[in-house]
Amino acid sequence: GIGGGEYGNGNNITISGNAKVTAWGYDATGIGGGDFGAGKNIQIKDNADVHAYGSTGGAGIGGGANCGGEVSISGNATVFAKGGDSAAGIGSGRYGGSPVYSDRIDTTVTISDNANVTAIGDTGSAAIGNGYKYNNIGKTDITITGGKVTARGGNYGAGIGGGAYGNGSDITVTGGEVTANSGNYGAGIGGGGWGNGNNISISGGKVTATGGTFAAGIGGGANGGVGEQIYVYSGKLTVRSVSEGAGIGGGQGGPGRFIYIKGGTVNAGSESGGAGIGSGDQDGQNKSEDAHHIEISGGTVEAWSNYAGAGIGGGRGGSGYDISITGGVVRAQGYFGAGIGGGMNGNSGNILIKDTTLTALALPLYPSSDYDYNYQPASAVG
């Protein structure tokens, strides 16, 4: 396409003005590094209109196999990027960040202004972030301050964050409209399958994030992915796991911990097994992982689990500890799990509620006339 040849990097590539570009790679990126080459300092800006397609291990825009990419998209640019085999739409190629190659770089993506970006990851890859990883090598640093972003990860990849076996870390959203989905097993925003989601901050914009089967909406991927150091300061968030992950927190088998909501409007839920905010489904794990250190101090928050998880706290088989609600307007709803506390078969402890308007329920999200609500299978709090 545009950039490095085989084993070569693509350096200092700028597409600007009113350029209209379609770029296809062959065993490489559409725009960026060649096969085994990094994509360094790629800028798409102004009114540029770009369509980029990677092939066999190469990102649509960014790094080739074993390499990351540095990509900035700004202005009124319109971008469509699709990754090749096991590669991200925008970010790294397959096995991105392998230390075998001295020119490898981590993945850095910045989207700002009024840019309109659509990214699609291949199987095992994030749409924006990293491709299929090896031993979780290589990092992500993703910042969205404006524009409209649609990110669809492949199976086992996050929408935004890590590919399969990879973490999604250092992800910041301060504005814009962001829609992030995984095919299956990856978080909407956070870790790919078997990967963690950490240091994720949202302080503005409209964010819709849906985790695939067994993964969190925002946080950890399937198969034990941890969701931690997640911060919400403002913005409007609609977040859910389709099955067994938390809305915000851990994937199936993974804990949700050190989650702080200080403002904004948040609707976070799990369709089955996970907590709305907290841990994923712990049923059948050799050792259950508890949710802990969850703090809500402001905003309007609705957290729900449609089956077996707490609204805020543990997923099925998991406990919820060190939970504080000290501000804002909060509604927490579990079903066979507590509103706030433990999931089904889970315990709770150290719950603080102060200076808040709270509604806590242990009832079905979708009530049935056949259910006797005088019988509570779980406590509202505890």
C-alpha positions in Angstrom: 0.0 0.0 0.0 1.8 3.1 1.3 4.9 2.7 3.5 7.6 0.2 4.1 8.6 -2.8 2.0 9.2 -6.2 3.4 11.1 -5.9 6.8 10.9 -2.1 6.3 9.2 0.6 8.4 6.8 3.2 7.2 8.0 6.5 8.6 6.5 10.0 8.7 3.5 9.5 6.4 1.1 12.4 6.2 -2.2 12.4 4.3 -3.9 15.8 4.3 -5.8 18.5 2.4 -8.6 17.0 0.3 -6.7 13.8 -0.6 -8.7 10.7 -1.4 -6.7 7.6 -0.9 -7.4 3.9 -1.1 -4.5 1.7 -0.1 -4.2 -2.2 -0.1 -1.3 -4.0 1.4 0.1 -7.4 0.3 1.4 -9.4 3.3 1.7 -5.9 4.9 -0.3 -2.9 6.1 -2.5 -0.8 3.9 -0.7 2.3 5.3 2.4 1.9 7.5 5.0 -0.8 7.9 5.8 -3.6 5.5 5.8 -7.2 6.6 7.7 -7.1 10.0 7.9 -3.3 9.8 6.6 -0.7 12.1 4.3 2.2 11.2 5.9 5.3 12.7 4.3 8.8 12.8 1.4 8.3 10.5 -0.9 11.4 10.3 -4.2 11.7 8.6 -5.8 15.1 8.8 -7.7 18.0 7.3 -10.4 16.7 4.9 -8.6 13.6 3.8 -10.7 10.6 2.9 -8.8 7.3 3.4 -9.7 3.6 2.9 -6.9 1.2 4.0 -6.8 -2.6 4.0 -4.1 -4.7 5.6 -3.2 -8.2 4.5 -1.7 -11.3 6.1 -0.6 -10.0 9.5 -0.6 -6.3 8.6 -2.9 -3.6 10.2 -5.1 -1.5 8.0 -3.2 1.5 9.3 -0.1 1.0 11.5 2.3 -1.9 12.0 3.1 -5.0 10.0 3.5 -8.4 11.6 5.4 -8.3 14.9 5.2 -4.4 15.0 3.1 -1.6 16.4 1.9 1.6 14.9 1.8 5.3 15.7 -1.3 6.8 14.2 -2.9 10.2 14.5 -6.3 11.1 12.9 -7.6 14.7 13.2 -9.5 17.5 11.5 -12.4 16.4 9.4 -10.7 13.3 8.1 -12.8 10.3 7.2 -11.1 6.9 7.7 -12.0 3.3 7.1 -9.4 0.7 8.1 -9.6 -3.0 8.1 -6.9 -5.3 9.5 -5.4 -8.3 7.6 -5.1 -11.8 9.1 -4.9 -11.5 12.9 -4.2 -7.7 12.7 -5.9 -4.6 14.0 -7.8 -2.2 11.9 -5.7 0.7 13.3 -2.7 -0.2 15.4 -0.4 -3.2 15.4 -0.1 -6.2 13.2 -0.1 -9.8 14.2 2.1 -10.5 17.2 2.7 -6.7 17.4 5.5 -5.7 19.7 7.7 -8.8 19.6 11.1 -8.0 21.1 12.8 -10.1 18.5 12.8 -7.1 16.3 14.7 -4.1 17.4 12.5 -1.6 15.5 9.3 -2.8 17.1 7.2 0.0 18.8 4.2 0.0 21.0 0.8 1.0 19.6 -0.2 4.7 20.0 -3.4 5.9 18.4 -4.9 9.4 18.8 -8.3 10.5 17.3 -9.4 14.1 17.7 -11.5 17.0 16.3 -14.3 16.0 14.0 -12.7 12.9 12.5 -15.0 10.1 11.4 -13.3 6.7 11.9 -14.5 3.2 11.3 -12.1 0.4 12.2 -12.5 -3.4 11.9 -10.2 -5.9 13.4 -9.6 -9.4 12.1 -10.0 -12.6 14.2 -8.0 -12.3 17.4 -7.5 -8.6 16.9 -8.8 -5.3 18.2 -10.4 -2.8 15.8 -8.2 -0.1 17.4 -5.3 -1.3 19.4 -3.3 -4.5 19.1 -3.5 -7.5 16.9 -3.2 -11.1 18.1 -0.5 -11.1 20.7 2.2 -13.5 21.8 2.8 -13.7 25.6 1.1 -10.3 25.9 4.1 -8.4 24.6 3.6 -4.7 23.6 1.4 -2.0 25.0 -1.4 0.3 23.9 -1.9 4.0 24.4 -5.1 5.1 22.8 -6.6 8.6 23.2 -10.0 9.8 21.7 -10.8 13.5 22.3 -13.4 14.0 19.6 -15.0 12.8 16.4 -17.1 9.8 15.7 -15.5 6.4 16.2 -16.9 3.0 15.4 -14.7 0.1 16.3 -15.6 -3.6 15.7 -13.1 -6.1 17.0 -12.8 -9.6 15.7 -13.5 -12.7 17.7 -11.1 -12.7 20.8 -10.2 -9.1 20.1 -11.6 -6.0 21.9 -13.3 -3.2 20.1 -10.7 -0.8 21.4 -7.7 -2.2 23.3 -6.1 -5.7 23.2 -6.1 -8.5 20.8 -6.3 -12.2 21.9 -3.9 -12.8 24.8 -3.4 -9.0 25.0 -4.2 -6.4 27.5 -5.9 -3.1 26.7 -4.3 -0.4 28.8 -3.9 3.4 28.9 -7.2 4.1 27.0 -8.6 7.6 27.4 -11.8 9.1 26.1 -12.5 12.8 26.7 -15.0 13.5 24.0 -16.7 12.4 20.8 -19.1 9.6 20.1 -17.6 6.2 20.5 -19.2 2.8 19.7 -17.0 -0.2 20.5 -18.0 -3.8 20.1 -16.2 -7.2 20.1 -17.1 -10.1 17.9 -16.9 -12.6 20.8 -14.7 -13.0 23.9 -13.1 -9.6 23.8 -14.2 -6.5 25.8 -15.9 -3.6 24.1 -13.1 -1.4 25.5 -10.2 -3.2 27.3 -8.7 -6.6 27.1 -8.9 -9.2 24.3 -9.7 -12.8 25.2 -7.4 -13.9 28.1 -6.4 -10.2 28.5 -6.9 -7.6 31.1 -8.3 -4.1 30.8 -6.6 -1.5 33.0 -6.0 2.2 33.3 -9.1 3.2 31.3 -10.4 6.7 31.8 -13.6 8.4 30.5 -14.2 12.0 31.1 -16.5 13.1 28.3 -18.3 12.1 25.2 -20.9 9.5 24.5 -19.6 5.9 24.8 -21.4 2.7 23.9 -19.4 -0.4 24.6 -20.5 -4.0 24.3 -18.4 -7.0 25.3 -18.7 -10.3 23.5 -19.5 -13.6 25.1 -17.7 -14.0 28.4 -16.2 -10.5 28.3 -16.8 -7.2 30.0 -18.3 -4.2 28.3 -15.4 -2.1 29.7 -12.6 -4.1 31.4 -11.4 -7.6 31.1 -11.7 -10.1 28.3 -13.0 -13.7 28.5 -11.2 -16.4 30.4 -10.1 -14.6 33.5 -9.6 -11.1 32.2 -9.2 -8.5 35.0 -10.9 -5.1 34.8 -9.1 -2.6 37.1 -8.1 1.0 37.4 -11.2 2.1 35.5 -12.2 5.8 36.0 -15.4 7.6 34.9 -15.5 11.3 35.5 -18.2 12.5 33.1 -19.8 11.6 29.8 -22.7 9.3 28.9 -21.9 5.6 29.0 -24.1 2.7 27.9 -22.1 -0.5 28.6 -23.0 -4.2 28.7 -21.7 -7.7 28.5 -23.9 -10.1 26.4 -22.9 -13.0 28.7 -20.9 -13.8 31.8 -18.7 -10.7 31.9 -19.4 -7.6 34.0 -20.8 -4.4 32.4 -17.8 -2.6 33.8 -15.1 -4.8 35.4 -14.0 -8.3 34.9 -14.6 -10.8 32.2 -15.8 -14.3 32.9 -13.5 -15.7 35.7 -12.0 -12.3 36.2 -12.4 -9.8 39.1 -13.4 -6.1 38.8 -11.5 -4.0 41.2 -10.4 -0.4 41.7 -13.3 1.0 39.8 -14.1 4.7 40.4 -17.2 6.6 39.1 -17.1 10.3 40.0 -19.7 11.7 37.6 -21.5 11.3 34.3 -24.5 9.2 33.3 -23.7 5.4 33.4 -25.9 2.4 32.5 -23.8 -0.7 33.0 -25.2 -4.3 32.9 -24.6 -8.0 32.4 -27.1 -10.1 30.6 -26.1 -13.2 32.5 -23.7 -14.2 35.2 -21.7 -11.1 35.7 -22.2 -8.0 37.8 -23.3 -4.7 36.4 -20.2 -3.1 37.9 -17.7 -5.5 39.4 -16.6 -9.1 38.6 -17.5 -11.5 35.9 -19.1 -14.9 36.4 -17.0 -16.9 38.8 -19.0 -20.1 38.6 -16.9 -23.2 38.0 -13.6 -21.5 38.7 -10.9 -23.2 40.7 -10.7 -20.1 42.8 -13.3 -17.3 42.7 -12.1 -13.8 42.3 -13.9 -11.2 44.4 -14.9 -7.7 43.4 -13.4 -5.0 45.6 -12.6 -1.3 45.9 -15.6 0.0 43.9 -16.4 3.6 44.6 -19.2 5.8 43.3 -19.1 9.4 44.5 -21.1 11.2 41.8 -23.2 11.0 38.7 -26.3 9.1 37.8 -25.5 5.3 37.8 -27.7 2.4 36.9 -26.0 -1.0 37.4 -27.8 -4.3 36.7 -27.3 -8.0 36.3 -30.1 -9.9 34.6 -29.1 -13.2 36.3 -27.0 -14.4 39.2 -24.7 -11.4 39.5 -24.9 -8.3 41.8 -25.8 -5.0 40.4 -22.6 -3.7 42.0 -20.2 -6.3 43.4 -19.6 -10.0 42.7 -20.6 -12.0 39.7 -22.1 -15.5 40.1 -20.1 -17.4 42.7 -18.2 -14.2 43.6 -18.2 -11.9 46.6 -18.2 -8.1 46.8 -16.1 -6.2 49.3 -15.0 -2.7 50.0 -17.8 -1.0 48.1 -18.6 2.7 48.8 -21.5 4.8 47.5 -20.9 8.3 48.7 -22.7 10.5 46.2 -24.8 10.8 43.1 -28.0 9.0 42.2 -27.6 5.2 42.1 -29.9 2.3 41.2 -28.4 -1.2 41.6 -30.3 -4.3 40.6 -29.3 -7.9 40.9 -31.4 -11.1 40.4 -30.3 -14.0 42.5 -27.5 -11.7 43.4 -27.6 -8.7 45.7 -28.3 -5.2 44.5 -25.0 -4.3 46.1 -22.7 -7.0 47.4 -22.3 -10.6 46.5 -23.5 -12.5 43.5 -25.3 -15.8 43.7 -23.4 -17.9 46.3 -21.2 -15.0 47.1 -20.5 -13.0 50.3 -20.1 -9.3 51.0 -18.4 -7.0 53.4 -17.3 -3.5 54.1 -20.1 -1.7 52.3 -20.4 2.1 52.9 -23.5 4.1 51.8 -23.5 7.9 52.6 -24.7 11.1 51.1 -26.4 9.4 48.1 -29.8 8.7 46.7 -29.8 4.9 46.4 -32.3 2.3 45.1 -31.1 -1.2 45.6 -33.1 -4.2 44.4 -32.8 -7.9 44.2 -35.5 -8.5 41.6 -35.6 -9.6 38.0 -34.7 -6.9 35.5 -37.7 -8.0 33.5 -40.5 -8.8 36.0 -42.8 -11.7 35.4 -46.4 -12.0 36.8 -45.5 -15.6 37.7 -42.8 -14.5 40.2 -43.7 -14.1 43.9 -41.8 -10.9 44.9 -42.6 -11.5 48.6 -39.8 -14.1 48.4 -36.4 -12.5 48.0 -33.6 -14.9 46.8 -31.0 -12.3 47.7 -30.6 -9.2 49.7 -30.9 -5.7 48.3 -27.6 -4.7 50.0 -25.2 -7.3 51.5 
